[in-house]
Amino acid sequence: MNKKLISSVIMAVIGCAAGNLQAKTPAELAAIQREVGIMENILSSALKQDTDKKIRAISANYFIDQGVVFELDVRGASRWQTIFSHAPNAPLPPLPDIDFSNVSVEFISDHVEVLSEQAVESSREAYQQAMEVMREGAERVRDIAEQERDVSRDLRDLEREKRDLEFASRHDNSAEAKELEQRKKALEKEIAKLEKQQTTLTKQQQQLRQDINAKQAEREKQQAAEQQKLLTQVNHSISLTLCDYGSGLRSLPNDEHVSFVLKGLADKNKSLIKVFNKADIKKCVVGDIKAGDLALKAISYQF
């Protein structure tokens, strides 16, 4: 009895192995490759149309016993943020308690043309206008910083001259003492004037930096909205295309998956992964579920 059971199990395992081996023959792989190539072209056309040509490239690979993986390079709104997140810190006059969001005004000013060439891929006019605003603000901050340095240097020179006069007054009882005192008072007036000018310049620089911060925050808010809109478009396009044309992947085993690696829609340097079950795609193809339901059934995560 036990021997018969063991024999049955062994035969079943051999049968399954033979079945898997048969599904991995060159002919089967060739059929899957042809269908995946066709689906790749369909997805590329659909996504470019549904996302206003924000899909740069799409490629596909098949992994035995796992399924098909489509890789998409999405030209999203995150390019701007990526550029500034990698901008190096350049030295500026220290201003305590000011958060400039790690944006280097000198970097922006010196490299604005390079940045504009990268940003123009997504939205030429909008990005060029934004870069121009940032450059103008950066140049104004730098001009004021240079004025502050000049004022500080003049103040140091006047303070040094004032100390020299005070020293000379203490050691000179001649008639020149009055002249020294008058010169000292004149210096004090000049020093007070420069200190007032320095305070004004510092406040102007503070305000300019805050204005740039506000513009950047508004831009980032707009980016997030654009990014979410693009993500919604991509999700809808993928699900609808799989429902309309998923039957073309007939050679793909029902227990495998159709996955997507979306580059340019996730946080930082990560990709957005979406995994669909072939069985769920078949249900959508025959009308048992809708494209929206298929999108909800997909497993999504960042990696």
Buried (B, 14 or more C-beta within 10 A) or exposed (E): EEEEEEEEEEEEEEEEEEEEEEBEEEEBBEBBBEBBEEBBEBBBEBBBEBBEEBBEEBEBEBEEEEBBBBBBBBBBBBBBBEBBEEBEEBEBBEBEEEEBEEBBBBBBBEBBEEBBEEBBEBBEEBBBEBBEBBBBBBBBBBBBBEBBEBBBEBBEEBEEBBEEBEEBBEEEEEEEBEEBEEBBEEBEEBBEEBEEBBEBBBEBBBEBBEBBBEBBEEBBEBBEEBBEEBBEBBBBBBBBBBBBBBBBBEBBBEEBBBBBBBBBBBEEEEBBBBBBBBEBBBBBBEEEBBBBBBBEBBEBEEE
